[in-house]
Amino acid sequence: MKRSAFTDSLYIQNEEHPTMPPAPTYGELPNRLLTAIEVAEFVGCHEETVRRAYLRGVLTSHRFGVRGRRFHPNDVLDWIKRGAPTRVS
């Protein structure tokens, strides 16, 4: 089996990969767009509550494809501050 010269290179074998700093988070939310299920788990409500909130215009969402919706972490935190129905534990 023939090996390529590129994979056997000492440069590739000895190269140290720099570690990336962790992405900033908003509260405990990741720094990416979230699905309705992820928002519901974070808030502590049912995912249908999240869907009703964006259908009423209370929670801002972004469309992905025909039926997909995603939520920005800042919008979710703003919704919580304005009185999202959360579960107290």
N, C-alpha and C positions, 0 to 999 in steps of 0.2 A: 504494500500500500504506500503510495507516494504522499509525502507530507509537503505542505507549502512552506516556502521559505519565510513567509510572513509570520506564521504561527510559531515557528521555531526560533524566531528572533529573540536575542537576549533583551532587546528593548521592551518587547511585549512581556516577557517573563518577569523582568525585574521592575516593571513600572508599578508604582504605587498609585492606587486610585484615590484621589482626594475625596474626603468625606464631605457630603453636602450638609449644611446646617439644616435643622428641622424647619419645616414650613411653619410660618406663623399661624396661630389658631385664633379663632374668635370664640372666647369662652372655652368650651370643650369641643367646639365644632371644627372639623377639618377645613383647610383653606381650599375648598373646591365646591362646585355646585352639588347640591344634595337632592336625593329623590324624596318623594312624599313619605316613604316608609322610614327613611333615615331621620327626617324631620320629626315624624310622629314618635319615634323611639327617643329622640333627644328631649322633646317637649313633654312626653309622657301622656300622649293622647292617642286616639285611634287614627289610622291613616285617612279614614273618611272625613274626619274633622279637618285635617289639613286640606283635603280636596275641596271641601265646602268653603273653607276660608279663602282659597284663591278664586273659586267661582264667584264668591260674593265681592271680591276685590279687596279683602282685608289683608291678604298675604300676596306679595308680588311673586310671580313665577315667570320663567323663561321657557319657551316651547322648544322641544327637541323632537323633530320628526312630526308625525301625524298626531300621536297621542301622548308623547312623552312630555313631562314637565320637570323642571329642575328649579331649585331654590338657592339663592345666594345666602351665605351665613349671616351677613349683616341684616338682610330682610327678615330672617327667622328671629334673630335677637330683637329686632325692632317690634316684631309681632308679639313676642313674649312680653316686652316692656309695656305694650299697649293693652295687655290683658288676655293673652292666649289661654285657653282652658288647659291647665296643667294639672297633673296628678300630684298631690302632696304626699310624700312618703316619709 
